[in-house]
Each structure stands twice: as C-alpha cells, then as structure tokens.
C-alpha cells in the first residue's frame, strides 16, 4: 500500500516537474504556447526517445485521464459566469468549440488508427 502510494506520488511529481519546465520555458521565451502544452510535448519526446519508460508515468497519467471531466468544471463555471454574451459572440464561440472538438476527435482517431495499424503489422510479422 505504501509502496503503491509512493510510486503514484513520484509519478505525479515527475508530471508536475515537466509541467513546471514547460511553464518556465514558455515564460522565458515569450512563446504564445501554454506551458502545459510544452510540458506535454517534452513528456512525449522523452517517451518516444525512451529516455523515460512509460511505466514511470502510466498510473499517474491514467488517474488524471480517468478524472479528466473534473478538471473541466472550472472552465464550465467560468463560461456560465460570463452569462450575458452577445448573440454574435455566443454563436462564434459555439462554432469554434464545435470545430475544435471535431478536429480533436479526428486527430485522435487518425493517431489511433496509425498505432493500431502498426500493431497489426508487428503481429503479422511475428506470426510468420
């Protein structure tokens, strides 16, 4: 139990450190990219290059993904607090949200299909 908690805490710590590095880089360079995005790109780079194994972040990241809806509650409350948007602004915001959601779904689908295709090729090669 203590060992599991320690491992999870270390995974959260690693993810937090990558977030802080991304935030520092974003603020230092003045890039218009949020620090959390830079941190995720750094994490992806470290995983692809196998500098860190996925086992170092899988449980911590999985817990974040499992409770992802919880992290959107402040955003929803903020949108509701605005309340009196002009109809034109509300329409523009709705169109932007729909298009960005569809783009996210499409990109995720393509990435998943690409990964699944590679797995099939690996399975075909190993079975022959």
Contact map, one row per residue, 1 for C-alpha under 8 A:
11111000000000000000000000000000000000000000000000000000000000000000000000000000000000000000000000000000000000000000000000000000
11111100000000000000000000000000000000000000000000000000000000000000000000000000000000000000000000000000000000000000000000000000
11111110000000000000000000000000000000000000000000000000000000000000000000000000000000000000000000000000000000000000000000000000
11111111000000000000000000000000000000000000000000000000000000000000000000000000000000000000000000000000000000000000000000000000
11111111100000000000000000000000000000000000000000000000000000000000000000000000000000000000000000000000000000000000000000000000
01111111110000000000000000000000000000000000000000000000000000000000000000000000000000000000000000000000000000000000000000000000
00111111111000000000000000000000000000000000000000000000000000000000000000000000000000000000000000000000000000000000000000000000
00011111111100000000000000000000000000000000000000000000001100000000000000000000000000000000000000000000000000000000000000000000
00001111111110000000000000000000000000000000000000000000000100000000000000000000000000000000000000000000000000000000000000000000
00000111111111000000000000000000000000000000000000000000000000000000000000000000000000000000000000000000000000000000000000000000
00000011111111100000000000000000000000000000000000000001111110000000000000000000000000000000000000000000000000000000000000000000
00000001111111110000000000000000000000000000000000000000100110000000000000000000000000000000000000000000000000000000000000000000
00000000111111111000000000000000000000000000000000000000000000000000000000000000000000000000000000000000000000000000000000000000
00000000011111111100000000000000000000000000000000000000100000000000000000000000000000000000000000000000000000000000000000000000
00000000001111111110000000000000000000000000000000000000100010000000000000000000000000000000000000000000000000000000000000000000
00000000000111111111000000000000000000000000000000000000000000000000000000000000000000000000000000000000000000000000000000000000
00000000000011111111100000000000000000000000000000000000000000000000000000000000000000000000000000000000000000000000000000000000
00000000000001111111110000000000000000110110000000000000000000000000000000000000000000000000000000000000000000000000000000000000
00000000000000111111111000000000001101110000000000000000000000000000000000000000000000000000000000000000000000000000000000000000
00000000000000011111111100000000001100100000000000000000000000000000000000000000000000000000000000000000000000000000000000000000
00000000000000001111111110000000001000100000000000000000000000000000000000000000000000000000000000000000000000000000000000000000
00000000000000000111111111000000011111110100000000000000000000000000000000000000000000000000000000000000000000000000000000000000
00000000000000000011111111100000011101100000000000000000000000000000000000000000000000000000000000000000000000000000000000000000
00000000000000000001111111110000001000000000000000000000000000000000000000000000000000000000000000000000000000000000000000000000
00000000000000000000111111111000001001000000000000000000000000000000000000000000000000000000000000000000000000000000000000000000
00000000000000000000011111111111111001000000000000000000000000000000000000000000000000000000000000000000000000000000000000000000
00000000000000000000001111111110001000000000000000000000000000000000000000000000000000000000000000000000000000000000000000000000
00000000000000000000000111111100000000000000000000000000000000000000000000000000000000000000000000000000000000000000000000000000
00000000000000000000000011111110000000000000000000000000000000000000000000000000000000000000000000000000000000000000000000000000
00000000000000000000000001111111000000000000000000000000000000000000000000000000000000000000000000000000000000000000000000000000
00000000000000000000000001101111110000000000000000000000000000000000000000000000000000000000000000000000000000000000000000000000
00000000000000000000000001000111110000000000000000000000000000000000000000000000000000000000000000000000000000000000000000000000
00000000000000000000000001000011111011000000000000000000000000000000000000000000000000000000000000000000000000000000000000000000
00000000000000000000011001000011111111000000000000000000000000000000000000000000000000000000000000000000000000000000000000000000
00000000000000000011111111100000111111100000000000000000000000000000000000000000000000000000000000000000000000000000000000000000
00000000000000000011011000000000011111110000000000000000000000000000000000000000000000000000000000000000000000000000000000000000
00000000000000000000010000000000111111111000000000000000000000000000000000000000000000000000000000000000000000000000000000000000
00000000000000000010011011000000111111111100000000000000000000000000000000000000000000000000000000000000000000000000000000000000
00000000000000000111111000000000001111111110000000000000000000000000000000000000000000000000000000000000000000000000000000000000
00000000000000000110010000000000000111111111000000000000000000000000000000000000000000000000000000000000000000000000000000000000
00000000000000000000000000000000000011111111100000000000000000000000000000000000000000000000000000000000000000000000000000000000
00000000000000000100010000000000000001111111110000000000000000000000000000000000000000000000000000000000000000000000000000000000
00000000000000000100000000000000000000111111111000000000000000000000000000000000000000000000000000000000000000000000000000000000
00000000000000000000000000000000000000011111111100000000000000000000000000000000000000000000000000000000000000000000000000000000
00000000000000000000000000000000000000001111111110000000000000000000000000000000000000000000000000000000000000000000000000000000
00000000000000000000000000000000000000000111111111110000000000000000000000000000000000000000000000000000000000000000000000000000
00000000000000000000000000000000000000000011111111111100000000000000000000000000000000000000000000000000000000000000000000000000
00000000000000000000000000000000000000000001111111100000000000000000000000000000000000000000000000000000000000000000000000000000
00000000000000000000000000000000000000000000111111110000000000000000000000000000000000000000000000000000000000000000000000000000
00000000000000000000000000000000000000000000011111111000000000000000000000000000000000000000000000000000000000000000000000000000
00000000000000000000000000000000000000000000011111111000000000000000000000000000000000000000000000000000000000000000000000000000
00000000000000000000000000000000000000000000011011111101000000000000000000000000000000000000000000000000000000000000000000000000
00000000000000000000000000000000000000000000001001111111100000000000000000000000000000000000000000000000000000000000000000000000
00000000000000000000000000000000000000000000001000011111110000000000000000000000000000000000000000000000000000000000000000000000
00000000000000000000000000000000000000000000000000001111111000000000000000000000000000000000000000000000000000000000000000000000
00000000001000000000000000000000000000000000000000011111111000000000000000000000000000000000000000000000000000000000000000000000
00000000001101100000000000000000000000000000000000001111111110000000000000000000000000000000000000000000000000000000000000000000
00000000001000000000000000000000000000000000000000000111111111000000000000000000000000000000000000000000000000000000000000000000
00000001001000000000000000000000000000000000000000000011111111100000000000000000000000000000000000000000000000000000000000000000
00000001101100000000000000000000000000000000000000000000111111110000000000000000000000000000000000000000000000000000000000000000
00000000001100100000000000000000000000000000000000000000111111111000000000000000000000000000000000000000000000000000000000000000
00000000000000000000000000000000000000000000000000000000011111111100000000000000000000000000000000000000000000000000000000000000
00000000000000000000000000000000000000000000000000000000001111111110000000000000000000000000000000000000000000000000000000000000
00000000000000000000000000000000000000000000000000000000000111111111000000000000000000000000000000000000000000000000000000000000
00000000000000000000000000000000000000000000000000000000000011111111000000000000000000000000000000000000000000000000000000000000
00000000000000000000000000000000000000000000000000000000000001111111000000000000000000000000000000000000000000000000000000000000
00000000000000000000000000000000000000000000000000000000000000111111111000000000000000000000000000000000000000000000000000000000
00000000000000000000000000000000000000000000000000000000000000011111111100000000000000000000000000000000000000000000000000000000
00000000000000000000000000000000000000000000000000000000000000000011111110000000000000000000000000000000000000000000000000000000
00000000000000000000000000000000000000000000000000000000000000000011111110000000000000000000000000000000000000000000000000000000
00000000000000000000000000000000000000000000000000000000000000000011111111000000000000000000000000000000000000000000000000000000
00000000000000000000000000000000000000000000000000000000000000000001111111110000000000000000000000000000000000000000000000000000
00000000000000000000000000000000000000000000000000000000000000000000111111111000000000000000000000000000000000000000000000000000
00000000000000000000000000000000000000000000000000000000000000000000001111111100000000000000000000000000000000000000000000000000
00000000000000000000000000000000000000000000000000000000000000000000000111111110000000000000000000000000000000000000000000000000
00000000000000000000000000000000000000000000000000000000000000000000000111111111000000000000000000000000000000000000000000000000
00000000000000000000000000000000000000000000000000000000000000000000000011111111100000000000000000000000000000000000000000000000
00000000000000000000000000000000000000000000000000000000000000000000000001111111110000000000000000000000000000000000000000000000
00000000000000000000000000000000000000000000000000000000000000000000000000111111111000000000000000000000000000000000000000000000
00000000000000000000000000000000000000000000000000000000000000000000000000011111111000000000000000000000000000000000000000000000
00000000000000000000000000000000000000000000000000000000000000000000000000001111111000000000000000000000000000000000000000000000
00000000000000000000000000000000000000000000000000000000000000000000000000000111111110000000000000000000000000000000000000000000
00000000000000000000000000000000000000000000000000000000000000000000000000000011111110000000000000000000000000000000000000000000
00000000000000000000000000000000000000000000000000000000000000000000000000000000011111000000000000000000000000000000000000000000
00000000000000000000000000000000000000000000000000000000000000000000000000000000011111101100000000000000000000000000000000000000
00000000000000000000000000000000000000000000000000000000000000000000000000000000000111111100000000000000000000000000000000000000
00000000000000000000000000000000000000000000000000000000000000000000000000000000000011111110000000000000000000000000000000000000
00000000000000000000000000000000000000000000000000000000000000000000000000000000000001111111000000000000000000000000000000000000
00000000000000000000000000000000000000000000000000000000000000000000000000000000000011111111100000000000000000000000000000000000
00000000000000000000000000000000000000000000000000000000000000000000000000000000000011111111110000000000000000000000000000000000
00000000000000000000000000000000000000000000000000000000000000000000000000000000000000111111111000000000000000000000000000000000
00000000000000000000000000000000000000000000000000000000000000000000000000000000000000011111111100000000000000000000000000000000
00000000000000000000000000000000000000000000000000000000000000000000000000000000000000001111111110000000000000000000000000000000
00000000000000000000000000000000000000000000000000000000000000000000000000000000000000000111111111000000000000000000000000000000
00000000000000000000000000000000000000000000000000000000000000000000000000000000000000000011111111100000000000000000000000000000
00000000000000000000000000000000000000000000000000000000000000000000000000000000000000000001111111110000000000000000000000000000
00000000000000000000000000000000000000000000000000000000000000000000000000000000000000000000111111111000000000000000000000000000
00000000000000000000000000000000000000000000000000000000000000000000000000000000000000000000011111111100000000000000000000000000
00000000000000000000000000000000000000000000000000000000000000000000000000000000000000000000001111111110000000000000000000000000
00000000000000000000000000000000000000000000000000000000000000000000000000000000000000000000000111111111000000000000000000000000
00000000000000000000000000000000000000000000000000000000000000000000000000000000000000000000000011111111100000000000000000000000
00000000000000000000000000000000000000000000000000000000000000000000000000000000000000000000000001111111110000000000000000000000
00000000000000000000000000000000000000000000000000000000000000000000000000000000000000000000000000111111111000000000000000000000
00000000000000000000000000000000000000000000000000000000000000000000000000000000000000000000000000011111111100000000000000000000
00000000000000000000000000000000000000000000000000000000000000000000000000000000000000000000000000001111111110000000000000000000
00000000000000000000000000000000000000000000000000000000000000000000000000000000000000000000000000000111111111000000000000000000
00000000000000000000000000000000000000000000000000000000000000000000000000000000000000000000000000000011111111100000000000000000
00000000000000000000000000000000000000000000000000000000000000000000000000000000000000000000000000000001111111110000000000000000
00000000000000000000000000000000000000000000000000000000000000000000000000000000000000000000000000000000111111111000000000000000
00000000000000000000000000000000000000000000000000000000000000000000000000000000000000000000000000000000011111111100000000000000
00000000000000000000000000000000000000000000000000000000000000000000000000000000000000000000000000000000001111111110000000000000
00000000000000000000000000000000000000000000000000000000000000000000000000000000000000000000000000000000000111111111000000000000
00000000000000000000000000000000000000000000000000000000000000000000000000000000000000000000000000000000000011111111100000000000
00000000000000000000000000000000000000000000000000000000000000000000000000000000000000000000000000000000000001111111110000000000
00000000000000000000000000000000000000000000000000000000000000000000000000000000000000000000000000000000000000111111111000000000
00000000000000000000000000000000000000000000000000000000000000000000000000000000000000000000000000000000000000011111111100000000
00000000000000000000000000000000000000000000000000000000000000000000000000000000000000000000000000000000000000001111111110000000
00000000000000000000000000000000000000000000000000000000000000000000000000000000000000000000000000000000000000000111111111000000
00000000000000000000000000000000000000000000000000000000000000000000000000000000000000000000000000000000000000000011111111100000
00000000000000000000000000000000000000000000000000000000000000000000000000000000000000000000000000000000000000000001111111110000
00000000000000000000000000000000000000000000000000000000000000000000000000000000000000000000000000000000000000000000111111111000
00000000000000000000000000000000000000000000000000000000000000000000000000000000000000000000000000000000000000000000011111111100
00000000000000000000000000000000000000000000000000000000000000000000000000000000000000000000000000000000000000000000001111111110
00000000000000000000000000000000000000000000000000000000000000000000000000000000000000000000000000000000000000000000000111111111
00000000000000000000000000000000000000000000000000000000000000000000000000000000000000000000000000000000000000000000000011111111
00000000000000000000000000000000000000000000000000000000000000000000000000000000000000000000000000000000000000000000000001111111
00000000000000000000000000000000000000000000000000000000000000000000000000000000000000000000000000000000000000000000000000111111
00000000000000000000000000000000000000000000000000000000000000000000000000000000000000000000000000000000000000000000000000011111
